[in-house]
Amino acid sequence: MDHFGIGQALKGAALIYFRSARQTGRTVSLVESLQNGDRVIFTNSREADRVKRMCFERNIEIDTMLVDPKSFERVFNREPSQGRTIFDHSWVEEFYLNSIERCSKEIDHLQRETSGFGEAHLETRRKAAEILKWQF
């Protein structure tokens, strides 16, 4: 249990940042920075196809790859790209959120494994109130 609610606060702050960054030109900036041979990692095919079309209009050939941020090891299933490998902003956002969640679960696991019988499983009003403060 994250007694202080730090994990939920980090997740809330990240979500606020991600929402505020929408429609700020991140994809256009990405496309403008790409060069022939670069590889871009995406979470969904629709966005990958859109970026590929934008690059085609600029006469830039890129490689795209779909990788679930929860199983990011898949990026190693292909040989290295001819250029840089870049992660799309949506992929990076999901990766950060998953990492925060994974850290929270690890703290819960550490507490369960190092606590006396039943101690780690007690729900308190204070914990519930702290979590509610940071949830959206």
N, C-alpha and C positions, 0 to 999 in steps of 0.2 A: 504494500500500500504506500503510495506516495503521500505521506502524511501532510505535506505542505501544498499539494496540488500543483506542483511545478510542471508536471507533464501536461496537464490540462491547460495551464496558462500558456505554455509554449505552443500547444496545438491551436489555441484560440488566437494568439498573436500571429501565428503563421497563416491561419485562415483569413484573418483581417488583411494581412499583407497581400495574399494571393488575390483576394477580391479587389483590392485597391489597384492592383497592377493590371487588371483587365483593360483591354482596349488602349494600351499605351504604346503599341507598335513593336512589341517584342518579336513577333513572327517576321515582320518586315525587316527589322534589324538583323534577325538571324539570316534571312535569305540574302540580304545585302552583304553579309560577312562570308557567305559560303563560297568555296572555290571548287573547281573540278576535282573529283576524287574524294571529297569529304563525305563522311557518313553521318547521318542524323538519326538518332534513336527516338522513337515515338511510342506512345501508349495505344494509339488507334490508327487504323488505316486511312480514315477520312482525312485526318490532319496531315498524314504522311503524303497522301496523294495531292493535297492542296499545295503543300510546300514544294513537292516535286514539279508541279505545273508552274509555280511561280519561278522556280529555278530554270525550267525549260524556256520560259519567256526571256530570261536573261542569258540564254545559251550556256548554262552551267549544268554539268552532269554530276549528280550526286547519287549516293547509295542511301537507301533508307532501310531501317530495320525496326520491327515491332518487338518490344521487350516489356514484359510485365515488371514494374519496379519492385515487386515483391520477390521476384526470382531473377534479379539482375545479372546473375552469373551467365545467363544466355548470351550476353554480349561477346563472350569468348568463344561461342560456337562457330564463328566465322573467322577467317584470317583477318589480320589487321587491315584497316582501310588504306587506300592509296594516299589519302590526305588525313585530315583531322577527324576525330570522332567527337560529335557534339550531341548533347542531350537536349531535346526540346523542353521548353519551359513547363509544359504540362507534366512531362515525365519527371522532371526535377521536383516539382511540387509534390507529386504523389510519393516520390522517394523520401522526401523529408517527412511527410506525414506518417508514412509507414515506419520510418526510423524512430520517430517520437513514440509511436505506439509500441514498437518493439522494446524500446527502453523502459516504458512503463510496465510492460509485462515482465521484463527481466527483474525490475525492482520488486514486483509482486512475488516472483519466484524466489528471489533471494530472501525475502522476508519469511515466506512459507517454510523454506528449508532451514532457516536459522532460528526460528521461533519455537517456543515450547508448544506442547499439544494444545491445539485449538486457538492459540493466541492470534495467529495471523488471519483467522477466518471471522473474527468478530467485526460486525458492521457497527459503526458509530454514527450518531447524528452529526457530529462534527465533520466526519469524512464526507458524508452525503451533502452537507451544506457547502463544503469547499468545492466539491465537484460541480455542483449546480451553479456556483458563481461563474465558472469558466466555460460552461457548455453553451452552445448556440442553438 
